[in-house]
Amino acid sequence: MNYSGQDDKFQRRALYKVFASLFLEEPSDEAIEGINELFGSELSDAPFEIREDYNKIFLSPGTKLSPYQSVHDFRPDTEPWLFSEPAESAQVFYAKAGLAMDDNLNLPPDHISAELFFMAYLVETDTGNMQMQFMQTHLINWIPEYCRKIQDAAATAFYREVAKLLRLFIMDDLSAMQGAC
Protein backbone atom coordinates (compact mmCIF):
# COMPACT_ATOMS: atom_id res chain seq x y z
CA MET A 1 0.00 0.00 0.00
CA ASN A 2 1.42 3.38 -1.00
CA TYR A 3 0.45 6.19 1.32
CA SER A 4 1.24 9.01 -1.06
CA GLY A 5 -1.68 8.43 -3.42
CA GLN A 6 -5.18 9.85 -2.97
CA ASP A 7 -6.76 6.57 -4.12
CA ASP A 8 -4.99 4.60 -1.40
CA LYS A 9 -5.95 7.18 1.19
CA PHE A 10 -9.58 7.00 0.07
CA GLN A 11 -9.54 3.17 0.13
CA ARG A 12 -7.99 2.98 3.58
CA ARG A 13 -10.45 5.50 5.00
CA ALA A 14 -13.39 3.73 3.36
CA LEU A 15 -12.32 0.31 4.66
CA TYR A 16 -11.94 1.60 8.22
CA LYS A 17 -15.44 3.09 8.00
CA VAL A 18 -16.96 -0.07 6.53
CA PHE A 19 -15.45 -2.29 9.21
CA ALA A 20 -16.48 0.19 11.93
CA SER A 21 -20.09 0.12 10.73
CA LEU A 22 -20.20 -3.69 10.84
CA PHE A 23 -19.53 -3.70 14.58
CA LEU A 24 -21.75 -0.75 15.45
CA GLU A 25 -25.13 -2.37 14.84
CA GLU A 26 -26.61 -5.40 13.16
CA PRO A 27 -26.33 -4.98 9.39
CA SER A 28 -29.27 -4.14 7.17
CA ASP A 29 -30.00 -6.13 4.01
CA GLU A 30 -28.43 -3.30 1.99
CA ALA A 31 -25.28 -3.33 4.12
CA ILE A 32 -24.95 -7.10 3.74
CA GLU A 33 -25.34 -6.82 -0.03
CA GLY A 34 -22.81 -4.00 -0.14
CA ILE A 35 -20.26 -5.94 1.89
CA ASN A 36 -20.65 -9.02 -0.27
CA GLU A 37 -20.08 -6.86 -3.37
CA LEU A 38 -17.21 -4.88 -1.85
CA PHE A 39 -15.26 -7.96 -0.82
CA GLY A 40 -16.31 -10.07 -3.79
CA SER A 41 -17.92 -12.61 -1.52
CA GLU A 42 -20.67 -14.96 -2.51
CA LEU A 43 -21.79 -16.01 0.90
CA SER A 44 -24.90 -18.13 1.24
CA ASP A 45 -25.94 -16.77 4.65
CA ALA A 46 -29.42 -15.29 4.75
CA PRO A 47 -29.68 -11.75 6.13
CA PHE A 48 -31.69 -12.95 9.15
CA GLU A 49 -28.95 -15.52 9.93
CA ILE A 50 -26.31 -12.79 9.78
CA ARG A 51 -28.31 -10.57 12.12
CA GLU A 52 -28.86 -13.48 14.53
CA ASP A 53 -25.13 -14.14 14.44
CA TYR A 54 -24.39 -10.47 15.17
CA ASN A 55 -26.63 -10.61 18.23
CA LYS A 56 -25.16 -13.92 19.41
CA ILE A 57 -21.55 -12.79 18.98
CA PHE A 58 -21.70 -9.22 20.22
CA LEU A 59 -24.83 -8.75 22.33
CA SER A 60 -25.50 -11.99 24.18
CA PRO A 61 -25.30 -11.63 27.97
CA GLY A 62 -21.98 -12.83 29.30
CA THR A 63 -20.36 -12.92 25.89
CA LYS A 64 -16.59 -13.07 25.82
CA LEU A 65 -16.65 -11.11 22.58
CA SER A 66 -17.62 -7.71 23.90
CA PRO A 67 -16.44 -5.17 21.32
CA TYR A 68 -14.38 -3.14 23.83
CA GLN A 69 -10.61 -3.00 23.97
CA SER A 70 -10.72 -2.79 27.79
CA VAL A 71 -12.18 -6.29 27.94
CA HIS A 72 -9.51 -7.84 25.70
CA ASP A 73 -6.36 -5.77 26.28
CA PHE A 74 -5.44 -5.56 29.93
CA ARG A 75 -2.37 -6.18 32.06
CA PRO A 76 -1.98 -9.77 33.29
CA ASP A 77 -2.11 -8.67 36.92
CA THR A 78 -5.52 -6.99 36.52
CA GLU A 79 -9.08 -7.93 35.70
CA PRO A 80 -10.75 -6.68 32.52
CA TRP A 81 -13.31 -3.93 33.05
CA LEU A 82 -14.97 -1.30 30.92
CA PHE A 83 -13.66 2.25 30.92
CA SER A 84 -10.24 1.14 32.10
CA GLU A 85 -6.86 2.28 30.75
CA PRO A 86 -7.51 1.51 27.05
CA ALA A 87 -10.68 3.63 27.12
CA GLU A 88 -8.88 6.47 28.85
CA SER A 89 -6.00 6.27 26.39
CA ALA A 90 -8.36 6.31 23.40
CA GLN A 91 -10.09 9.36 24.87
CA VAL A 92 -6.71 11.13 25.10
CA PHE A 93 -6.02 10.39 21.41
CA TYR A 94 -9.45 11.75 20.44
CA ALA A 95 -8.84 14.93 22.43
CA LYS A 96 -5.38 15.40 20.85
CA ALA A 97 -7.07 15.24 17.45
CA GLY A 98 -9.64 17.82 18.61
CA LEU A 99 -12.50 15.34 18.77
CA ALA A 100 -14.92 14.41 21.52
CA MET A 101 -17.25 11.44 21.79
CA ASP A 102 -20.85 12.36 21.07
CA ASP A 103 -22.85 11.68 24.22
CA ASN A 104 -25.87 10.74 22.09
CA LEU A 105 -23.89 7.90 20.52
CA ASN A 106 -23.67 6.03 23.82
CA LEU A 107 -20.43 4.46 22.61
CA PRO A 108 -17.44 3.98 24.93
CA PRO A 109 -14.18 5.36 23.51
CA ASP A 110 -12.61 1.89 23.26
CA HIS A 111 -15.48 0.29 21.35
CA ILE A 112 -14.10 -1.29 18.18
CA SER A 113 -16.32 0.95 16.02
CA ALA A 114 -15.13 4.13 17.77
CA GLU A 115 -11.51 3.14 17.30
CA LEU A 116 -11.97 2.20 13.64
CA PHE A 117 -13.95 5.38 12.89
CA PHE A 118 -11.19 7.39 14.58
CA MET A 119 -8.54 5.70 12.42
CA ALA A 120 -10.61 6.62 9.34
CA TYR A 121 -10.57 10.21 10.57
CA LEU A 122 -6.79 10.11 11.04
CA VAL A 123 -6.35 8.75 7.51
CA GLU A 124 -8.62 11.48 6.13
CA THR A 125 -6.77 14.26 7.95
CA ASP A 126 -3.31 12.92 7.01
CA THR A 127 -2.06 12.64 10.56
CA GLY A 128 0.52 9.97 9.75
CA ASN A 129 2.41 10.08 13.03
CA MET A 130 -0.79 9.87 15.08
CA GLN A 131 -2.03 7.02 12.85
CA MET A 132 1.04 4.96 13.71
CA GLN A 133 0.79 5.81 17.42
CA PHE A 134 -2.90 4.92 17.55
CA MET A 135 -2.33 1.72 15.58
CA GLN A 136 0.46 0.63 17.94
CA THR A 137 -1.29 1.71 21.13
CA HIS A 138 -4.74 0.45 20.27
CA LEU A 139 -5.71 -1.43 17.11
CA ILE A 140 -2.83 -3.88 16.82
CA ASN A 141 -2.95 -4.74 20.53
CA TRP A 142 -6.32 -6.41 20.42
CA ILE A 143 -8.14 -6.42 17.09
CA PRO A 144 -6.19 -9.25 15.37
CA GLU A 145 -6.77 -11.61 18.32
CA TYR A 146 -10.34 -10.39 18.72
CA CYS A 147 -10.97 -11.22 15.06
CA ARG A 148 -9.63 -14.74 15.57
CA LYS A 149 -12.13 -15.18 18.41
CA ILE A 150 -14.94 -13.93 16.18
CA GLN A 151 -13.92 -16.41 13.48
CA ASP A 152 -14.15 -19.22 16.04
CA ALA A 153 -17.50 -18.06 17.44
CA ALA A 154 -19.31 -17.03 14.25
CA ALA A 155 -22.04 -19.28 12.94
CA THR A 156 -22.13 -17.50 9.57
CA ALA A 157 -19.54 -17.33 6.84
CA PHE A 158 -20.31 -13.59 6.68
CA TYR A 159 -18.85 -12.81 10.12
CA ARG A 160 -16.01 -15.31 9.72
CA GLU A 161 -15.07 -13.51 6.50
CA VAL A 162 -15.50 -10.00 8.00
CA ALA A 163 -13.27 -10.97 10.94
CA LYS A 164 -10.64 -12.53 8.69
CA LEU A 165 -10.58 -9.51 6.38
CA LEU A 166 -10.40 -7.00 9.24
CA ARG A 167 -7.54 -8.91 10.85
CA LEU A 168 -5.62 -9.00 7.55
CA PHE A 169 -6.36 -5.35 6.85
CA ILE A 170 -5.06 -4.22 10.27
CA MET A 171 -1.91 -6.31 9.90
CA ASP A 172 -1.30 -5.11 6.32
CA ASP A 173 -1.98 -1.50 7.24
CA LEU A 174 0.53 -1.64 10.09
CA SER A 175 3.14 -3.19 7.79
CA ALA A 176 2.53 -0.54 5.16
CA MET A 177 2.81 2.25 7.72
CA GLN A 178 6.05 0.78 9.05
CA GLY A 179 7.39 0.54 5.50
CA ALA A 180 6.49 4.17 4.83
CA CYS A 181 8.50 5.35 7.86
C-alpha positions in Angstrom: 0.0 0.0 0.0 1.4 3.4 -1.0 0.5 6.2 1.3 1.2 9.0 -1.1 -1.7 8.4 -3.4 -5.2 9.9 -3.0 -6.8 6.6 -4.1 -5.0 4.6 -1.4 -5.9 7.2 1.2 -9.6 7.0 0.1 -9.5 3.2 0.1 -8.0 3.0 3.6 -10.5 5.5 5.0 -13.4 3.7 3.4 -12.3 0.3 4.7 -11.9 1.6 8.2 -15.4 3.1 8.0 -17.0 -0.1 6.5 -15.5 -2.3 9.2 -16.5 0.2 11.9 -20.1 0.1 10.7 -20.2 -3.7 10.8 -19.5 -3.7 14.6 -21.8 -0.7 15.4 -25.1 -2.4 14.8 -26.6 -5.4 13.2 -26.3 -5.0 9.4 -29.3 -4.1 7.2 -30.0 -6.1 4.0 -28.4 -3.3 2.0 -25.3 -3.3 4.1 -24.9 -7.1 3.7 -25.3 -6.8 0.0 -22.8 -4.0 -0.1 -20.3 -5.9 1.9 -20.6 -9.0 -0.3 -20.1 -6.9 -3.4 -17.2 -4.9 -1.8 -15.3 -8.0 -0.8 -16.3 -10.1 -3.8 -17.9 -12.6 -1.5 -20.7 -15.0 -2.5 -21.8 -16.0 0.9 -24.9 -18.1 1.2 -25.9 -16.8 4.6 -29.4 -15.3 4.8 -29.7 -11.7 6.1 -31.7 -13.0 9.1 -28.9 -15.5 9.9 -26.3 -12.8 9.8 -28.3 -10.6 12.1 -28.9 -13.5 14.5 -25.1 -14.1 14.4 -24.4 -10.5 15.2 -26.6 -10.6 18.2 -25.2 -13.9 19.4 -21.5 -12.8 19.0 -21.7 -9.2 20.2 -24.8 -8.7 22.3 -25.5 -12.0 24.2 -25.3 -11.6 28.0 -22.0 -12.8 29.3 -20.4 -12.9 25.9 -16.6 -13.1 25.8 -16.7 -11.1 22.6 -17.6 -7.7 23.9 -16.4 -5.2 21.3 -14.4 -3.1 23.8 -10.6 -3.0 24.0 -10.7 -2.8 27.8 -12.2 -6.3 27.9 -9.5 -7.8 25.7 -6.4 -5.8 26.3 -5.4 -5.6 29.9 -2.4 -6.2 32.1 -2.0 -9.8 33.3 -2.1 -8.7 36.9 -5.5 -7.0 36.5 -9.1 -7.9 35.7 -10.8 -6.7 32.5 -13.3 -3.9 33.1 -15.0 -1.3 30.9 -13.7 2.3 30.9 -10.2 1.1 32.1 -6.9 2.3 30.8 -7.5 1.5 27.0 -10.7 3.6 27.1 -8.9 6.5 28.9 -6.0 6.3 26.4 -8.4 6.3 23.4 -10.1 9.4 24.9 -6.7 11.1 25.1 -6.0 10.4 21.4 -9.4 11.8 20.4 -8.8 14.9 22.4 -5.4 15.4 20.9 -7.1 15.2 17.5 -9.6 17.8 18.6 -12.5 15.3 18.8 -14.9 14.4 21.5 -17.2 11.4 21.8 -20.9 12.4 21.1 -22.9 11.7 24.2 -25.9 10.7 22.1 -23.9 7.9 20.5 -23.7 6.0 23.8 -20.4 4.5 22.6 -17.4 4.0 24.9 -14.2 5.4 23.5 -12.6 1.9 23.3 -15.5 0.3 21.3 -14.1 -1.3 18.2 -16.3 0.9 16.0 -15.1 4.1 17.8 -11.5 3.1 17.3 -12.0 2.2 13.6 -13.9 5.4 12.9 -11.2 7.4 14.6 -8.5 5.7 12.4 -10.6 6.6 9.3 -10.6 10.2 10.6 -6.8 10.1 11.0 -6.3 8.8 7.5 -8.6 11.5 6.1 -6.8 14.3 8.0 -3.3 12.9 7.0 -2.1 12.6 10.6 0.5 10.0 9.8 2.4 10.1 13.0 -0.8 9.9 15.1 -2.0 7.0 12.8 1.0 5.0 13.7 0.8 5.8 17.4 -2.9 4.9 17.5 -2.3 1.7 15.6 0.5 0.6 17.9 -1.3 1.7 21.1 -4.7 0.4 20.3 -5.7 -1.4 17.1 -2.8 -3.9 16.8 -3.0 -4.7 20.5 -6.3 -6.4 20.4 -8.1 -6.4 17.1 -6.2 -9.3 15.4 -6.8 -11.6 18.3 -10.3 -10.4 18.7 -11.0 -11.2 15.1 -9.6 -14.7 15.6 -12.1 -15.2 18.4 -14.9 -13.9 16.2 -13.9 -16.4 13.5 -14.1 -19.2 16.0 -17.5 -18.1 17.4 -19.3 -17.0 14.3 -22.0 -19.3 12.9 -22.1 -17.5 9.6 -19.5 -17.3 6.8 -20.3 -13.6 6.7 -18.9 -12.8 10.1 -16.0 -15.3 9.7 -15.1 -13.5 6.5 -15.5 -10.0 8.0 -13.3 -11.0 10.9 -10.6 -12.5 8.7 -10.6 -9.5 6.4 -10.4 -7.0 9.2 -7.5 -8.9 10.8 -5.6 -9.0 7.6 -6.4 -5.3 6.9 -5.1 -4.2 10.3 -1.9 -6.3 9.9 -1.3 -5.1 6.3 -2.0 -1.5 7.2 0.5 -1.6 10.1 3.1 -3.2 7.8 2.5 -0.5 5.2 2.8 2.3 7.7 6.1 0.8 9.0 7.4 0.5 5.5 6.5 4.2 4.8 8.5 5.4 7.9 
